[in-house]
Amino acid sequence: MTEKIMAIMKNKVVIPAFFHRHHILLSFPYPFVIPVPCCHSRILLSFPRKRESGYAEPMKSYFVYLLTNHTRTTLYIGVTNDLKRRIYEHKNGLVEGFAEKYRLYYLVYFEETNDIYSAIEREKQLKKWNRKWKDELIEETNPEWNDLSNGWFE
């Protein structure tokens, strides 16, 4: 970045006057300025893409998952970036809320994606579905409604 955009002096950032608080992204090892268009800024800068710079970010996985109780009467739909950790939290009561209240400990369905936005969108879509559609989705891959997390924590 040019000196006009940012000057780093002894791990401190000097932010030019045309940037505002919402342009600052806190990151290791120091905060840096991200020029973004907004209602009061017409500054557009071009940055090299990661693949052009030779830097390859590892692929991240995100999961949309469905939990149920032992009687299969209630479903919970959630999103996480670490399915095993999240299921462990549910099973051991480390997460307060709906799933704990209704004892939803059985993982009966999950989908994996590399995009958090599509995972969140899918979660919202599934939450709008009626119960029959959700049951059919589960039964396509898990007709016995077995706990897919059996054996994960032994």
N, C-alpha and C positions, 0 to 999 in steps of 0.2 A: 504494500500500500504506500501511497505517496505521503510525504511529510505534511501536505495540506490536510489529509484525512486524519492522520493520527501520529503522534509522537510518543515514543515509549522512552521514559526516562527513569532509570532505576526501578523497574517493575511498576511504574505508575503510568497511567494513561492520561494524556492531555487531550480533551475532546474539543474540537472546534465548535464555535458558537452555533453553526447551522445544524448541529445534531441535537437531538432531544433524548431524554431519558429512555424512551422505548426503543431507541436504536442501539442500545448497549446490550451485548450478550456476555454474560459472565461465563468464563471458561478458563481452564487451566492453561498456562500458569498465570495469566492476567486477563482482565476484561479487554475486549476489543470492540470496535465500532462496526456495526453492520449498516451500511447505507441502504435504507429501504424507502420506497415511495410511500408517502402518506399525504394527508390532506394539506400539509403545510411544507412539503419538501418536494422539489422537482429534480433532485439529484439521482441519477441512475448511473451506476458504475458497473463495469463488466469484470467478473472474476473468472479465472481459469477453472474449468470443471475438474473434478477430482481425477477422472480417468485420463485427462490430458496432462495432469501434473505428475502422473505415475503413481499416485497414492490410491490404493484400493482399500476401501473400507470393508471390513468383514460383514457378510450377510447376517442380518439379525432375523430372528423368527418371532412371530407374534401368533398368539393362539386365541381363538374364540372357542369357549367350552360351555358345556351344559352339565349341571349337577342335578341330582334328584335325591329324594329320601328313600328309605327302605320300602315304603308302600307305593312309590312312584306317583304320588299325588301332587307334588309341587316340583317345579323346575326353576333353576337359576341359570341365567346366561351371563357370562363374564368374558373379559379380555385380559390377557397377561402376556408378558414377554418371557416368562419362565414358568411353564406349565407345572412341572414337578414341584417347584417351590410353592406355587399358589395352591395346589391341591393339598400339599402338606399343611399349609396354613389353615385351610378349611377343615381338614380332618382332625387337627389338633386344637381347634377352637381359638386360633390366634387372630382370627378376623372376626370382628364384631359386625353384626348386621343381619340381613335377611337370611343368608345361608346358614349362619349359626342358629338363628332363632328357629328355623324350620328343619334343622338337622340335615342339611343337604350335603352329604359326604360322598356320594357315589358319582364318579365321572362316567357319564354314559355316551358322550359325544364330544369331539373337538375337531377343529379345522386349523390348519397352519398356513400362514402367509408371511411374506417378507416386508409387507407394507403396513404400518400401524394405522394409517388412515382407512385402508380397505378393511382391516380387522374391526375397527370401531364402527364403520359403516355396516358391516355384516352383523355385528352385535345389535345395532339399532334395528336392522331389518328383521332379524329373528325375534326380537322383542315385540314387534308388531304382528307377528304371525299368530294365528289361532292355535290352540292346543293340538288339534288334530294334525296340522301340518308339522308341528314340532315332533310329535310322536312318530309320524311317518319318516321324518328326516333321521331320527335316532334309529328306527327299525331298519332302514336301508343298510346301515353298516353294523348295527349291534342289535339284532332281532331279539336276543334274550335279555337285553338291558343289563348286561354284566358290567361290573365296575372295571373300567379300563385301566385303573391305576392299581389293581391288585398286584402285589409283589414289588411295587416300587420302593417301599420303605422297610423292607425286611432285612 
